[in-house]
Amino acid sequence: MNWKTYSITLRYYDFLEKNFFPILKNKNISPAQISFAGFVFALLVPLGFWLHIFWGLLLILLSGFSDSIDGQYARITKRVSIQGAFWDSVLDRISDAFYLMGIFILFLKQGKWVFVAGNVILFVLLLCFLISYIKAKAESLGISCESGIMDRATRTVYLIIWLFLILIFGMKDGLMWVGLTLFMLLCFITVVQRLIEVNVKIK
């Protein structure tokens, strides 16, 4: 899912370029610093969920916000670099893992079917890594790969909405397990979509 083509996304970045990016430029903040801030927020996600779901959700919001602006800010300030793109991708994968560690903390605190939840979350982590790896490997072979309903931005938005519902309605079995299972299925579908796209283009 390419969020950059949506009208609301275009307005979001237009607002940032006019009102927020100038502040960052005046303070001489670099895209790398934004990426690192998002990474630090992600590292704190499990601790946030251990304290309270509100703090975990807030940290994912801050991390996701940082991730959503670092690339665009780099382009606006003409600081795009291969090194920056490489480290941004690496930090994103680590952040994915810490987001899911935070989700596991929620199930651990709930205390029901923890072993099952842990294994499902590990499988989801594998799927998330595959989603990114398939695209990266395809592009290294000169093949574009933009298909799939659950790219990283969509996964982050999904987690934020799901966690917000848990914050409002509580850690109810149905809400937690339906949310996790749906997340897993959508990630699995995305892996299949990308494998099919790349396989077709290779032929």
N, C-alpha and C positions, 0 to 999 in steps of 0.2 A: 504494500500500500504506500503510494507516494504522497505523503502529506504536503509536500512543497507545492503541489498543483492545486490545493484546495484554497478557496477564497479566504477562509478564516485564517489559514496559515500565512497567506500573503499579507493580510492586514496585520497579523501578529508581528511579522518581521518588519513591516513598514513602520509600525509604532516603535519598535526597538531601535531601528535605524535613525529615527527622528528624535527620540526622547531618551533612550538609554545608552546607546553606543557612544554618543558624544561625551557622556559623563565618564565612561570607561576610558576613552581616548584622552580626555583631559587629565585623568589620574595616571596616565601612562600604563594602564593594565594591558597585558599581552594576552593573545588567545591561549598561549600555553598556561598562563596563570589561571584562566577560566577553566580549562580542562582539568588542571590539577585540583582546583577547588571542588569541582564536581566529583572527582575521584575521592577526595577526602570525605565529602558528604556521604558517598557510597560506603566507604569503609566504616562509617559510624552507624549505618542502617541497622545492623543486628543489635547493637547496644541500644539504639533508639527503640526498637520493638521490645527489647527486654524491659525497658523502663515503662513504656506505654505505647500503644499503637499510634497515638497522635504523633509522637516524636519520630517514630519510624516512617510514617507517612510524610511528615514534613521534610525529613531528610531525603526521601526519594524524590519529592517535589523539587527540592533545591538542586539535587544532583541531576535530575532530568532537565531542569531549566538550564543549568550550566551546559549540559551536553547539547541542548537545542540551539544554543547561541554561539558556541565557540567557533564552529566552522564558518558561519555567516559573518561573524565579527572578523575572522581572519581574512575573508574575501573583501570585506568593506575596507579594512585597514591595509590591504595589500600585503599581508604577512603570511600568505599561504606557503607552506613548505612541505616537502616530502617527509622530513623528519617529524613535523607536527602531525601530519596525517597518520604516520605510522604509530606514534605514541598515543594519539587519540583513539585509534582502533584497539591497541593493547589495553589501555585503561578502561575502555568500554567493556571488554570481555571480563576483566576483573570486577568491574562494577556490577555486571550481570550476576556474577556469583554471589556478591555480597547482598544484592537485592533478595536473591532467593534464600540466602542464609537467614535474612530477616523474616521471610515468610515461614521458614522452618521454626524459628523462635516462636511465632504465633501458635503454631500447632503444638509445639512443646509446652507452651504455657497453658493451652487448652487441655492437654494431657490425654487426648483420645486418639487412638490409632497412630501414635507417633512414628512407629517403625514404618508403617505403610506410607505415611505422609513423607517421611524422609526419603524413601525410595522413589516415590513419584517426583519429588522435587529434584532429586539427582537425575532422573530421566529427563525432566524439563530442562535442566541445565545442559545436558548433552544435546538436546534439540536446539537450544539457543545457540550453542557453539557451532552446531552443524549449519544452522541458518546463515551465520556469518561466514563460516569456512567455505561453504559452497559458493557463495558470491565472490569471496576473495580469490579462491582458486580459479573460478571461471574467468574473472577479470585478468588474472595473471596469464591466462591462455588467450587473451584477446576476445573473450566472449562476454557480452553484457548479461547481467542477471538482476533484473529489477522486480521479478514476480514475487508473489507471496503476500498473504494478508497480515502477517505478523513480523514486520521488520522491527528494528529496535525501538523506534519512536512509538509504534503502535503497541508494542509490549509494555512500554513504560506507561502509556496512557491507560491501558487495560488495568495494570496493577494499581494505579492511582485510583481509578474508579472503583475497583473491587475493594480496595482497602478502605476507601471512604465509606462504602456501604457497610463494611464490618465495623468501622468506627461508630456509625450511626445506629446500627441495629444489633451490635454485639457479636461475639464470636459463636454464632449459632452453627451447628453441624452442617445444615443444608447450605447455608451461604458460603461457608468456608470450602466445603468439598465440591460443590457445584462450580465455584469460582476457580479452584485449582484444576479440576478435571477439564473444564472448558479451556482453560489456558493451555493445558497440555495438548489437547486435541487440536487447537488452532495452530500451535507451534509445529505439531506433527504434520498437519496439512501443508504448512508453509515449506517444510523440508521437502515434502513430496512435490509441491509445485515447482520449487527451484531445481530439483533433480530432473524433472520432466523438461523444464525449459532449457536447461543446459544440454541435456541429452538430445533434444530436437535440434538445437543449434549446432551441435557437434556433427550431426549427420549431414 
